Structures are given as C-alpha cells and as structure tokens.
Amino acid sequence: MQNTTPHPKQVRAHVFISGRVQGVGYRYSTVDTATQLGLTGWVRNLPDGRVEAVFEGSQTVVGQMIRWCYQGPPAAMVKEVSIEYEEPEDLRGFEVRRFEKSELGQ
C-alpha cells in the first residue's frame, strides 16, 4: 500500500539579519537552532556587519526559524530581518559558510 500522506511544501528563505549580530555567537546559535528544527541551509557573516542565512524546510518550520532570527542568541541585538523567498535547492545539512572576496563583484 502506498503512503498517500502529502509531504509539506518545501520553501527556501534567504535571510539577512542586521544589528549587533557578529561576535555574539549568532552563526553557531543559528546552526544549533536550525539543526534542532530539522532545517537545511547555511549561515555566514557578511563584510558589512550583517549575517546572511538560507533556510530550507517546511513553511511552518522555516517560519519558526525566521521568528527566532528576530531575537537570536542572548548577546545579539537584532535591528532588522530581511527575507526573500526563493526556489528550494534541496540542500543537505546545515553549515557555517565563509564569505569569499570574489563575491564582492569586482
């Protein structure tokens, strides 16, 4: 017998967090929280002081993660969270990435 339970629609949120979000454990807390929620994606610091992250998973769980981003870890002071929804890329795992200087658009 086939399993006819519908799978929740997967979404991808590309998020930019500004405020005091670097040097306060934001990236590693993001990895911990996203992993606990079962999300895939990545997080990294940007040269302009923001944190950039991508979350993929069900709409409900991605929404939970975005709500967490507005607070972050205890030492963070989040000013703004900007969200862009994109097509999921079927990422595996959740990791900290590094910003590459080649991405500056020279």
Buried (B, 14 or more C-beta within 10 A) or exposed (E): EEEEEEEEEBBBBBBBBBBBBBEBBBBEBBBEBBEEBEBBBBBBBBEEEBBBBBBBBBEEBBBBBBEBBEEBBEEBEBEEBEEEEEEBEEBEEBBEBEEEEEEEEE
